[in-house]
Amino acid sequence: MYRTETAAGDQVEISFEGNKPLLNGSPINWSLIEEKSKRYLISKDHKNFKCEVLKLDQLTKTVEIKINKNIYSISLKDKMDVLLEQMGIDMAAANVVNDLKAPMPGLVLEIPVSVGQEIKKGDQLIILEAMKMENVLKAVGDGVVKSIEVGKGDSVEKNQVLIKF
């Protein structure tokens, strides 16, 4: 089950019974044909609609689509998202990376990311040498690199901001 809200503020629920989609609990008869990457032709009730996926953000579970000439922003929520929301927990915010700070004084050996790069939990961000050992600093969540505050060869102090997200 997925829930979304229309531009008019109406709640829409899409679920599946086997492979058949249900809209607000009622079966819908439609077909979807992929024409090109991210471009589709939707047929419903003998009418055709051109659809293009403009933006998909898996972190915030939002998608922006263009149907004919209208653009729609859709928030996708599954059963778990709805339950967590009811409990006051925002998982998208919980998985977002905050600024990366140096855990210890050291020397920046390598920065395998760049500004604007999308990162996922576990990605290598910086290799820091401290006490003759190489320490790989990894992302604790998903995010986008806004700025890199240090350069290769820089000495850093404990708690110094290395990368901003």
N, CA and C of each residue as an Amber inpcrd file, in Angstrom:
protein
   495
   0.8390000  -1.1780000   0.0000000   0.0000000   0.0000000   0.0000000
   0.8850000   1.2420000   0.0000000   0.5170000   2.2180000  -0.8110000
   1.2090000   3.5010000  -0.8370000   0.1610000   4.5870000  -0.6980000
   0.5220000   5.6010000   0.0550000  -0.3740000   6.7480000   0.2050000
   0.3360000   7.9670000  -0.3370000  -0.4290000   8.8400000  -0.9550000
   0.1220000  10.0850000  -1.4520000  -0.9450000  11.1690000  -1.3200000
  -0.5180000  12.3850000  -1.5250000  -1.4390000  13.5200000  -1.4310000
  -1.3910000  14.2670000  -2.7430000  -2.5500000  14.6030000  -3.2980000
  -2.6090000  15.3350000  -4.5520000  -2.3370000  16.8160000  -4.2940000
  -2.1640000  17.5650000  -5.3780000  -1.9180000  19.0080000  -5.2590000
  -3.0920000  19.6960000  -4.5540000  -4.2900000  19.1330000  -4.6900000
  -5.4730000  19.7050000  -4.0430000  -5.5670000  19.3120000  -2.5730000
  -4.6240000  18.4700000  -2.1050000  -4.6220000  18.0680000  -0.7080000
  -5.3950000  16.7900000  -0.4330000  -5.9230000  16.1520000  -1.4790000
  -6.6710000  14.9020000  -1.3080000  -5.7080000  13.7460000  -1.0690000
  -6.0680000  12.8540000  -0.1280000  -5.2750000  11.6490000   0.1300000
  -5.6740000  10.5810000  -0.8790000  -4.6820000   9.9410000  -1.4850000
  -4.9090000   8.8670000  -2.4380000  -4.1460000   7.6560000  -1.9430000
  -4.8010000   6.4960000  -1.9820000  -4.1440000   5.2740000  -1.5490000
  -4.0820000   4.3000000  -2.7190000  -2.8850000   3.8230000  -3.0130000
  -2.6820000   2.8440000  -4.0810000  -2.1670000   1.5740000  -3.4350000
  -2.8550000   0.4700000  -3.7120000  -2.4150000  -0.8220000  -3.1990000
  -2.5100000  -1.8290000  -4.3400000  -2.0750000  -3.0330000  -4.0880000
  -2.0730000  -4.0440000  -5.1330000  -2.7160000  -5.3270000  -4.6230000
  -3.4930000  -5.9290000  -5.4880000  -4.0750000  -7.2390000  -5.2440000
  -3.4500000  -8.1430000  -6.3030000  -2.3860000  -8.8570000  -5.9120000
  -1.5920000  -9.5690000  -6.9070000  -0.8650000  -8.5380000  -7.7470000
  -1.0480000  -8.5730000  -9.0620000  -0.4350000  -7.5820000  -9.9560000
  -1.3920000  -6.4530000 -10.3090000  -2.6310000  -6.5250000  -9.8290000
  -3.6390000  -5.5300000 -10.2020000  -3.6600000  -4.3780000  -9.2020000
  -3.5210000  -3.1450000  -9.7080000  -3.5480000  -1.9920000  -8.8070000
  -4.9670000  -1.6400000  -8.3610000  -5.0600000  -1.1470000  -7.1230000
  -6.3180000  -0.6520000  -6.5740000  -6.1170000   0.8180000  -6.2160000
  -7.0610000   1.6570000  -6.6080000  -7.0310000   3.0730000  -6.2670000
  -8.1230000   3.3040000  -5.2450000  -7.7180000   3.6760000  -4.0250000
  -8.6490000   3.8410000  -2.9090000  -9.5310000   2.6010000  -2.7370000
  -8.9330000   1.4150000  -2.9130000  -9.6320000   0.1510000  -2.7050000
 -10.4010000  -0.3680000  -3.8990000 -10.5080000   0.4150000  -4.9680000
 -11.2440000  -0.0140000  -6.1670000 -10.2700000  -0.3500000  -7.2840000
 -10.5530000  -1.4420000  -8.0310000  -9.6590000  -1.8090000  -9.1360000
  -9.6390000  -0.7280000 -10.2160000  -8.4910000  -0.5260000 -10.8070000
  -8.3870000   0.4040000 -11.9310000  -7.8380000  -0.3760000 -13.1210000
  -8.3800000  -0.0960000 -14.2770000  -7.9640000  -0.7670000 -15.4910000
  -7.1310000   0.2090000 -16.3110000  -5.8400000  -0.0570000 -16.3930000
  -4.9510000   0.8320000 -17.1120000  -3.7650000   0.0280000 -17.6290000
  -3.0200000   0.6320000 -18.5290000  -1.7980000  -0.0130000 -19.0050000
  -0.6890000   1.0370000 -19.0260000   0.5110000   0.5320000 -18.8780000
   1.6860000   1.3980000 -18.8190000   2.7220000   0.8300000 -19.7740000
   3.1690000   1.6530000 -20.7150000   4.1640000   1.2280000 -21.6900000
   5.3410000   2.1910000 -21.6070000   6.5440000   1.6420000 -21.4020000
   7.7390000   2.4860000 -21.3660000   8.1490000   2.7890000 -22.8040000
   8.1790000   4.0920000 -23.1430000   8.5780000   4.4950000 -24.4860000
  10.0860000   4.6970000 -24.5610000  10.6300000   5.4360000 -23.6210000
  12.0570000   5.7100000 -23.4920000  12.3680000   5.6750000 -22.0170000
  13.6380000   5.8320000 -21.6780000  14.0140000   5.8850000 -20.2780000
  13.2730000   7.0310000 -19.6010000  12.5420000   6.7260000 -18.5640000
  11.7890000   7.6780000 -17.7540000  10.6010000   8.3070000 -18.4780000
  10.2270000   7.7780000 -19.6450000   9.0600000   8.2750000 -20.3850000
   8.1060000   7.1130000 -20.6420000   6.8190000   7.3490000 -20.3430000
   5.8370000   6.2800000 -20.4180000   4.5820000   6.7600000 -21.1300000
   3.8180000   5.8050000 -21.6480000   2.5040000   6.0660000 -22.1940000
   1.5190000   5.3160000 -21.3090000   0.5830000   6.0540000 -20.7220000
  -0.4280000   5.4570000 -19.8430000  -1.7570000   5.4670000 -20.5940000
  -2.4170000   4.3250000 -20.6180000  -3.7510000   4.2300000 -21.2320000
  -4.7540000   3.8700000 -20.1490000  -5.8060000   4.6820000 -20.0550000
  -6.8770000   4.4290000 -19.0840000  -8.1780000   4.9540000 -19.6680000
  -9.2040000   4.1190000 -19.6190000 -10.5270000   4.4930000 -20.1270000
 -10.4530000   5.0300000 -21.5610000  -9.7100000   4.3640000 -22.4090000
  -9.5540000   4.7080000 -23.8310000  -8.9270000   6.0790000 -24.0550000
  -8.1940000   6.5770000 -23.0570000  -7.4770000   7.8500000 -23.1860000
  -5.9980000   7.5710000 -22.9580000  -5.1530000   8.2740000 -23.6910000
  -3.7050000   8.1210000 -23.5420000  -3.1180000   9.3560000 -22.8700000
  -2.1610000   9.1250000 -21.9930000  -1.4870000  10.1880000 -21.2670000
   0.0190000   9.9810000 -21.4010000   0.7310000  11.0320000 -21.7430000
   2.1870000  10.9530000 -21.7760000   2.7070000  11.3000000 -20.3980000
   3.5990000  10.4540000 -19.8840000   4.1230000  10.6350000 -18.5380000
   5.6420000  10.6030000 -18.5760000   6.2470000  11.5210000 -17.8430000
   7.7060000  11.5600000 -17.7360000   8.0860000  11.7140000 -16.2690000
   9.0060000  10.8670000 -15.8050000   9.5150000  10.9810000 -14.4440000
  10.6100000  12.0480000 -14.4860000  10.3620000  13.1830000 -13.8240000
  11.3160000  14.2880000 -13.8330000  12.3620000  14.1390000 -12.7390000
  11.9210000  13.6980000 -11.5610000  12.8310000  13.5940000 -10.4230000
  12.3280000  12.5180000  -9.4760000  13.2490000  11.6770000  -9.0100000
  12.9210000  10.6450000  -8.0440000  13.9170000  10.7470000  -6.9080000
  13.4300000  11.0290000  -5.7110000  14.2880000  11.1290000  -4.5330000
  13.9400000   9.9880000  -3.5930000  14.7770000   8.9550000  -3.6050000
  14.4990000   7.7810000  -2.7970000  14.6500000   8.0680000  -1.3080000
  15.4850000   9.0180000  -0.9560000  15.6850000   9.3520000   0.4510000
  14.4100000   9.9030000   1.0820000  13.7840000  10.8500000   0.4100000
  12.5630000  11.4540000   0.9500000  11.3010000  10.7880000   0.4140000
  11.4640000   9.7840000  -0.4380000  10.3560000   9.0470000  -1.0440000
   9.3920000   9.9940000  -1.7510000   9.9610000  10.8360000  -2.6090000
   9.1370000  11.7420000  -3.3980000   9.4860000  11.5660000  -4.8760000
   8.5040000  11.8120000  -5.7030000   8.7000000  11.7320000  -7.1470000
   7.9880000  12.9200000  -7.7800000   8.6070000  13.4690000  -8.8080000
   7.9960000  14.5570000  -9.5560000   7.7750000  14.0370000 -10.9710000
   6.5080000  14.0590000 -11.4020000   6.1900000  13.5510000 -12.7300000
   5.4470000  14.6100000 -13.5360000   5.5650000  14.4750000 -14.8460000
   4.8580000  15.3680000 -15.7580000   3.8970000  14.4930000 -16.5580000
   2.6160000  14.7550000 -16.4410000   1.6080000  14.0370000 -17.2000000
   0.9690000  15.0420000 -18.1440000   1.0890000  14.7320000 -19.4510000
   0.7600000  15.6750000 -20.5130000   1.5650000  16.9490000 -20.2360000
   0.9750000  18.0470000 -19.8790000   1.7800000  19.2510000 -19.6300000
   1.7170000  19.7030000 -18.1790000   1.1510000  18.8620000 -17.2950000
   1.0150000  19.2080000 -15.8870000   2.0780000  18.4900000 -15.0620000
   2.6750000  19.1970000 -14.1110000   3.7000000  18.6230000 -13.2460000
   3.0880000  18.3440000 -11.8750000   3.3550000  17.1350000 -11.3570000
   2.8250000  16.7070000 -10.0670000   3.9780000  16.2740000  -9.1660000
   3.9470000  16.7210000  -7.9280000   4.8910000  16.2530000  -6.9150000
   4.1490000  15.2740000  -6.0330000   4.7070000  14.0770000  -5.9120000
   4.0190000  13.0130000  -5.1900000   4.9140000  12.4970000  -4.0730000
   4.3410000  12.3660000  -2.9050000   5.0250000  11.7760000  -1.7620000
   4.5270000  10.3500000  -1.6130000   5.4370000   9.3890000  -1.6500000
   5.0690000   7.9760000  -1.5590000   5.2860000   7.4760000  -0.1420000
   4.2730000   6.8740000   0.4310000   4.3760000   6.3430000   1.7860000
   3.8350000   4.9270000   1.7960000   4.6190000   3.9970000   2.3180000
   4.1130000   2.6390000   2.4690000   3.5560000   2.4800000   3.8840000
   3.0990000   1.2780000   4.2240000   2.4820000   1.0520000   5.5300000
   3.4110000   1.4370000   6.6750000   4.7010000   1.0970000   6.5320000
   5.6700000   1.4010000   7.5870000   5.8480000   2.9080000   7.7480000
   5.9120000   3.6320000   6.6410000   6.0480000   5.0920000   6.7130000
   4.8620000   5.7220000   7.4330000   3.6520000   5.2430000   7.1130000
   2.4490000   5.7740000   7.7440000   2.4680000   5.4910000   9.2400000
   2.8540000   4.2640000   9.6160000   2.9230000   3.8940000  11.0330000
   3.9560000   4.7470000  11.7660000   5.1510000   4.8990000  11.1800000
   6.1920000   5.7100000  11.8120000   5.7620000   7.1710000  11.9280000
   5.0770000   7.6690000  10.9080000   4.5770000   9.0460000  10.9380000
   3.5740000   9.2320000  12.0790000   2.6960000   8.2410000  12.2620000
   1.7090000   8.2990000  13.3450000   2.3920000   8.2980000  14.7090000
   3.5760000   7.6520000  14.7790000   4.3320000   7.5970000  16.0280000
   5.2290000   8.8290000  16.2040000   5.2370000   9.7170000  15.1810000
   6.0470000  10.9260000  15.2640000   7.5040000  10.7230000  14.9040000
   7.8010000   9.6670000  14.1450000   9.1790000   9.3850000  13.7500000
   9.3300000   9.6610000  12.2640000  10.3380000  10.4400000  11.8910000
  10.6080000  10.7650000  10.4910000  11.8780000  10.0420000  10.0670000
  11.7250000   8.9150000   9.3540000  12.8800000   8.1140000   8.9530000
  13.7530000   8.8320000   7.9170000  13.1750000   9.6490000   7.0650000
  13.9810000  10.3630000   6.0820000  14.9730000  11.2760000   6.7900000
  14.5180000  11.9670000   7.8300000  15.4080000  12.8570000   8.5770000
  16.4280000  12.0620000   9.3750000  16.0370000  10.8860000   9.8520000
  16.9390000  10.0580000  10.6600000  18.0960000   9.5060000   9.8490000
  17.9090000   9.3090000   8.5300000  18.9510000   8.7350000   7.6940000
  19.8040000   9.7770000   6.9770000  19.5480000  11.0590000   7.2150000
  20.3070000  12.1040000   6.5500000  21.6320000  12.3190000   7.2820000
  22.6970000  12.4670000   6.4980000  24.0200000  12.6570000   7.0710000
  24.1740000  14.0920000   7.5400000  24.7560000  14.2700000   8.7230000
  25.1100000  15.6010000   9.1980000  26.5480000  15.8680000   8.8020000
  27.0930000  17.0260000   9.1520000  28.4700000  17.3570000   8.8100000
  29.4140000  16.2890000   9.3350000  30.4320000  15.9760000   8.5310000
  31.4490000  15.0150000   8.9510000  32.5470000  15.7780000   9.6710000
  32.8420000  15.3550000  10.9050000  33.8940000  15.9850000  11.7060000
  35.0150000  14.9880000  11.9380000  36.2130000  15.4990000  12.0980000
  37.3680000  14.6380000  12.3580000  37.2180000  13.9900000  13.7290000
  37.3160000  12.6550000  13.8070000  37.1990000  11.9870000  15.0940000
  38.4660000  12.1070000  15.9370000  39.5710000  12.5450000  15.2910000
  40.8760000  12.6660000  15.9510000  41.7420000  13.6000000  15.1130000
  42.8220000  14.1260000  15.6840000  43.7340000  14.9220000  14.8710000
  44.4090000  14.0150000  13.8520000  44.7270000  14.5490000  12.6770000
  45.3870000  13.7290000  11.6710000  45.6870000  14.5010000  10.4010000
  46.0750000  13.7420000   9.3710000  46.4540000  14.2930000   8.0760000
  45.5130000  13.7130000   7.0170000  44.9300000  14.5740000   6.1770000
  44.0240000  14.1320000   5.1230000  44.8560000  13.5140000   3.9960000
  44.6570000  12.2120000   3.7480000  45.3900000  11.5200000   2.6890000
  44.6310000  11.5120000   1.3670000  43.3220000  11.3420000   1.4530000
  42.5270000  11.2200000   0.2310000  41.0930000  11.6510000   0.5030000
  40.4680000  12.2580000  -0.5300000  39.0590000  12.6580000  -0.4590000
  38.3850000  12.1010000  -1.7160000  37.8020000  10.8870000  -1.6290000
  37.2340000  10.2570000  -2.8190000  35.8310000  10.7370000  -3.2150000
  35.3690000  11.8520000  -2.6580000  34.0670000  12.4160000  -3.0260000
  34.2610000  13.8300000  -3.5330000  33.2380000  14.3620000  -4.1910000
  33.3110000  15.7330000  -4.7040000  32.0180000  16.4760000  -4.3640000
  32.0640000  17.7840000  -4.4460000  30.9020000  18.6270000  -4.1550000
  29.7810000  18.2840000  -5.1360000  28.5750000  18.1500000  -4.5910000
  27.4090000  17.8250000  -5.4060000  27.1610000  16.3310000  -5.5440000
  28.0950000  15.5250000  -5.0940000  27.9590000  14.0730000  -5.2180000
  26.9510000  13.5360000  -4.2220000  26.0900000  12.6290000  -4.6920000
  25.1440000  11.9420000  -3.8220000  25.8710000  10.7780000  -3.1640000
  25.7250000  10.6550000  -1.8560000  26.3930000   9.5660000  -1.1490000
  25.3590000   8.7020000  -0.4450000  25.7410000   7.4650000  -0.2260000
  24.8920000   6.5070000   0.4750000  25.6080000   6.0580000   1.7370000
  24.8450000   5.5560000   2.6770000  25.3950000   5.0380000   3.9260000
  26.5000000   4.0260000   3.6090000  27.6560000   4.2040000   4.2470000
  28.7790000   3.2940000   4.0570000  29.7880000   3.7430000   3.0110000
  29.4580000   4.7700000   2.2150000  30.4160000   5.2690000   1.2220000
  31.6270000   5.8850000   1.9070000  32.8140000   5.7050000   1.2990000
  34.0370000   6.3200000   1.8230000  34.0020000   7.8120000   1.5400000
  34.3110000   8.6250000   2.5690000  34.2880000  10.0750000   2.4150000
  35.6900000  10.6750000   2.4590000  36.4740000  10.2380000   3.4300000
  37.8370000  10.7800000   3.6100000  38.7120000   9.6850000   4.1940000
  39.9840000   9.6670000   3.7660000  40.9650000   8.7910000   4.4040000
  41.8830000   9.7060000   5.1980000  41.9260000   9.4600000   6.5020000
  42.6530000  10.3030000   7.4420000  43.7640000   9.4790000   8.0880000
  44.9860000  10.0000000   8.0660000  46.0980000   9.3180000   8.7390000
  46.2360000   9.8880000  10.1380000  46.2230000   8.9800000  11.1130000
  46.4050000   9.3800000  12.5050000  47.2260000   8.3020000  13.1910000
  48.2570000   8.7030000  13.8860000  49.1450000   7.7860000  14.6060000
  49.6720000   6.6850000  13.6810000  50.1070000   7.0780000  12.4680000
  50.6960000   6.1670000  11.4640000  49.7120000   5.1200000  10.9400000
  48.4080000   5.3390000  11.1530000  47.3880000   4.4160000  10.6480000
  46.4330000   5.1720000   9.7360000  45.9870000   4.4940000   8.6730000
  44.9980000   5.0810000   7.7810000  43.6040000   4.7560000   8.3170000
  42.7860000   5.7710000   8.4740000  41.4160000   5.6130000   8.9700000
  40.4530000   6.0580000   7.8700000  39.5900000   5.1440000   7.4470000
  38.6030000   5.4600000   6.4250000  37.3430000   5.9660000   7.1250000
  36.9810000   7.2150000   6.8570000  35.7650000   7.7970000   7.4310000
  34.6380000   7.5840000   6.4310000  33.5710000   6.9070000   6.8820000
  32.4660000   6.5420000   5.9970000  31.1950000   7.2890000   6.3630000
  30.2980000   7.3680000   5.3940000  29.0100000   8.0310000   5.5970000
  28.1350000   7.1900000   6.5190000  27.4920000   7.8480000   7.4820000
  26.5940000   7.1490000   8.4070000  25.1540000   7.1560000   7.8900000
  24.9140000   7.8400000   6.7860000  23.5840000   7.9030000   6.1770000
  23.6930000   8.4540000   4.7720000  22.5690000   8.6700000   4.1340000
  22.5270000   9.1870000   2.7730000  22.5510000  10.7190000   2.7820000
  23.0560000  11.3010000   1.7000000  23.0820000  12.7550000   1.6030000
  23.7440000  13.2200000   0.3260000  23.9430000  14.5320000   0.2330000
  24.6160000  15.1550000  -0.9030000  25.7100000  16.0510000  -0.3450000
  26.9150000  15.9550000  -0.8980000  28.0470000  16.7550000  -0.4390000
  27.8190000  18.2080000  -0.8540000  27.6860000  19.1100000   0.1370000
  27.5030000  20.5350000  -0.1330000  28.8480000  21.2370000  -0.2950000
  29.7870000  20.8950000   0.6030000  31.1220000  21.5020000   0.4960000
  32.1400000  20.6100000   1.1920000  33.3780000  20.7140000   0.7180000
  34.4960000  20.0040000   1.3240000  35.3810000  21.0800000   1.9480000
  35.5380000  21.0130000   3.2530000  36.1910000  22.0750000   4.0040000
  37.7080000  21.8990000   4.1440000  38.2520000  20.7870000   3.6820000
  39.6940000  20.5170000   3.7880000  40.1980000  20.0130000   2.4410000
  41.5030000  19.9580000   2.3170000  42.1110000  19.4610000   1.0950000
  43.0990000  18.3500000   1.3970000  43.4880000  17.6250000   0.3720000
  44.4690000  16.5590000   0.5130000  45.7630000  17.1580000   1.0640000
  46.3150000  16.5330000   2.1030000  47.5520000  17.0120000   2.7250000
  47.3350000  17.9480000   3.9030000  46.1010000  18.3620000   4.1460000
  45.8100000  19.2610000   5.2750000  45.8960000  18.5100000   6.6020000
  46.3980000  19.2020000   7.6170000  46.3480000  18.6860000   8.9920000
  45.0360000  19.1510000   9.6000000  44.3810000  18.2540000  10.3290000
  43.0970000  18.6050000  10.9350000  43.1230000  18.3110000  12.4240000
  42.3030000  19.0330000  13.1490000  42.1660000  18.8530000  14.5930000
  40.9100000  18.0420000  14.8890000  40.8590000  17.4700000  16.0660000
  39.6760000  16.7170000  16.4900000  38.4520000  17.6250000  16.4500000
  37.3320000  17.1020000  15.9240000  36.0450000  17.8000000  15.7890000
  36.0270000  18.8980000  14.7390000  37.0620000  19.0190000  13.9440000
  37.0670000  19.9880000  12.8480000  36.1210000  19.4670000  11.7470000
  35.2970000  20.3620000  11.2010000  34.3740000  19.9740000  10.1220000
  35.1920000  19.7080000   8.8600000  34.9790000  18.5110000   8.2960000
  35.7000000  18.1020000   7.0990000  34.8270000  18.2540000   5.8410000
  33.5710000  17.7890000   5.9580000  32.6410000  17.8400000   4.8340000
  31.2760000  18.2770000   5.3630000  30.6240000  19.1640000   4.6020000
  29.2630000  19.5990000   4.9530000  28.2660000  18.9710000   3.9850000
  27.1120000  18.5660000   4.5500000  26.0560000  17.9330000   3.7590000
  24.8110000  18.7720000   3.7850000
